[in-house]
């Protein structure tokens, strides 16, 4: 399983950033473009996609890894 991918605001643009990375993987003009790129990476790495709002709070999560079945809880 690879690193979780975050879509985060970056200087009035949007960035795709691997969890724990200092540098951004990609910087895009729109959030939707960043989401598309991050979704592809997280799908290939079987990791989680975490999408943030402009204020930095988490908007949405999408898992591409091995989820427990049945789900816990």
N, C-alpha and C positions, 0 to 999 in steps of 0.2 A: 504494500500500500504506500502511495506517495504522499507528498505534503498536501495539506488542505489548501485550497486556493481561495483567496479573498479578493473581492472587488471593492476597492476603496477610493474615496475622493482623493485627488492629487492635483493641487494648484489649478483649480477650476477645470480640471479634466478628470478622467477616471483611470485607475491603475489596476492591473492584475498583479497580485503579490502572493508568493508562496508563504505559508506559515513559517515564521521565524526568519525569513529572509530580510536583509537590509535593503537590497535593491529590488526595484519593480521588474517583473517579467515583461510587461508591456504597458504602455500608456496610450489611451485612446481619447477621442473627443467626446464620445457618448458612453453612458452607462450600459446601454444595450449591446454595444460593440464589445465592451470589456466583459460582459456576462457571457457572450457567445464564445469568446476566446477562453475564458476561465472554465466554462462548462466543458469544452473540448479537452482541456488539460486535465481537469479533475476526472472526467470520464476515462481517459487513457490511463491515468494513474490510480484509478479506483479509490479516489479520495472524496472529501466533502467540499462543496462549493458554498461559500459564505458571502452573501451580498450585503453590503453596508449602505446606509443612507448618507446623504451629504453631511449630516451631523455626526457620523461615525457609528451610530447605533446599528445593530443588525436588523436588516429588513426581512431576510429570507435565508433559509438553508436548504441545500439539496444534496443528498448523499448518493455517491456513485460507488461506494464500497460494498462490503459484505455486511448487510444488516442482519441482526439476529432475527430468526423466525421461529416461533412467533415472537413479536416484539415484547421486550420486558416491560413490566408495569402494567 
